[in-house]
Amino acid sequence: MPGHPTPLIAMIAAGLGLAFLFGLVAHRLRIQPLVGYLLAGVAVGPFTPGFVADAALATELAEIGIILLMFGVGLHFSLKDLVSVARIAVPGALGQIAAATVMGGGLALALGWDLAAALVFGLALSVASTVVLVRALQERRIIDTERGRIAVGWLIVEDLAMIVALVLLPALAAARAADGPSGTGMLLTLGWTLLKVAAFVAVMLVAGRRVIPWLMHYAAHTGSRELFRLSVYATALGIAFGAYKLFDASFALGAFFAGMVLGETKLSQRATEEAMPLRDAFAVLFFVSVGMLLNPAVLLERPGAVLATVLIIIVGKSVVAYAIVRAFGHPPGVALTVSASLAQIGEFSFILVGLGITLGMLPEAGRDLVLAGAILSILINPFLFNFVERRRVAVPAPPPAPAPSPPPVPPPAQPEVEEAQPTTLTGHDVLVGYGRVGSVVGAGLMRAGRPVFVIEDAEDTATAARRDGAEAVVGNAAAADVLALANLPAARRLFVTVPEAFEAGQVVEQARALNSGLEILARAHSEEAARHLETLGATLTIQAEREVAERMIERARRADQPVA
């Protein structure tokens, strides 16, 4: 009704609207949209003029964003990938966390804060953003190279270490308030907290592994996409809330384990697809809520502290990571990529400082420094990445030193997989998407002996295409540089099987511009989508519902024909 207060609607509308505008500007400037989301939060925060969003509502929306982000991390957690690079990722990540915590803690002590604040501040500077790192590797098509796998494995270890920190910080705060940092109460509190968390983990690994897959399969077998999507959200939010209320664990830990258990099922890919829209929306609101907390005045009032924070993130962490990777015998190019990918901070840092302030362990000035450091490091990271990638090409790996005597031969290091290069295939078929439709198309083409080149944005699915006999690359076919890898001027035919009409249209339009005589067959979900794709240059569009209807009618006609 008119005049009725609508703070929630105002928060969501203003947050998403400004995030969209600032994100567009950031994208045009070739920087992470995440920076735009944070700046949108600054714009609606209490430290800037104009509209001020409700901080309490923003905090609750941020909690939902945290739950869905951590649920997504759990869905993609792969023990196999971690084990393959564990020899360097585990000690490397833990060593860098320790070094960054010491550097950040030293700065905190120099600013006059106590040891508890130094610990939280140092930990917040030690962990890289999952969103920024993975997107940076994907954009450069190096996520499945050796250095990409090391960076992702390193990141997984950092995430796990921060989950442990999120569990232990409340216990440390309670023990600190009770008996002091070295009292018996700290050990008892820590022990009781770890016992409850261990009980939660046991419940998830024993009961959760049975109940969650059964629930997901039951929802899937109803045939209702709406119910399946609802089951995914109910699982993520319900387990996160249960972990918080029953086991005193964090929302983040509960959501992570919910995602990890679900990630072991065959429905994990479908669950990821269903969770992504809501996850992305609330993730944006999470970053907006974080930006609301930043006081831009800190850039003018404490420029020295801000500069020191940024230097620890960009220079200190990078130097430590480079030294560790080189110490494990990897070439300079690998060390440069890993160190650049980690030279930023993000979502876990925001969670840590928020928890630290709530527990009374960190002053609000620490949050301002972390937020300023995060925004500046994310802003600088793409330029740093581009610089080290050029430098990586210019710095050859040193030749191995000759052995004075025949020592035991160590297992050979896995050679680095080079970045994707344009295919040398000619007269081939290009297949965009290797999901339920694309894999069937690809199988038919390969049975007929046709050379097939697949573009797929999911690494697991691209691996399946390679296993089936196709040449495959990981990336978004709507990106011009990725589509160029398919050598479309020399191709015979293009199959666009992705369901999204907007993305499919971008692929069709670019492909037609590259090869005016190319036969393009595209999948469409509606008459409008079919017309849209044909306007952009598709030779033939196939609408699933229409094809099914025509097959049914054809079958009925045959059945009704009189027998001669």
Secondary structure by P-SEA (a helix, b strand, c coil): ccccccaaaaaaaaaaaaaaaaaaaaaaacccaaaaaaaaaaaaccccccccccaaaaaaaaaaaaaaaaaaaaaaccaaaaaaccccaaaaaaaaaaaaaaaaaaaaaaacccaaaaaaaaaaaccccaaaaaaaaaaacccccaaaaaaaaaaaaaaaaaaaaaacaaaaaaaaaccccccaaaaaaaaaaaaaaaaaaaaaacccccaaaaaaaaaaacccaaaaaaaaaaaaaaaaaaaaccccccaaaaaaaaaaaaaaccaaaaaaaaacaaaaaaaaaaaaaaaaacccccccccaaaaaaaaaaaccaaaaaaaaaaaaacccaaaaaaaaaaaccccaaaaaaaaaaaaaccccaaaaaaaaaaaaaaaaaaaaaaaaaaaaaaacccccccccccccccccccccccccccccccccbbbbccccaaaaaaaaaaaaabbbbbbbbccaaaaaaaaaacccccccccccaaaaaaaccccccbbbbccccaaaaaaaaaaaaaacccbbbbbbbccaaaaaaaaaacccbbbbaaaaaaaaaaaaaaaaacccc
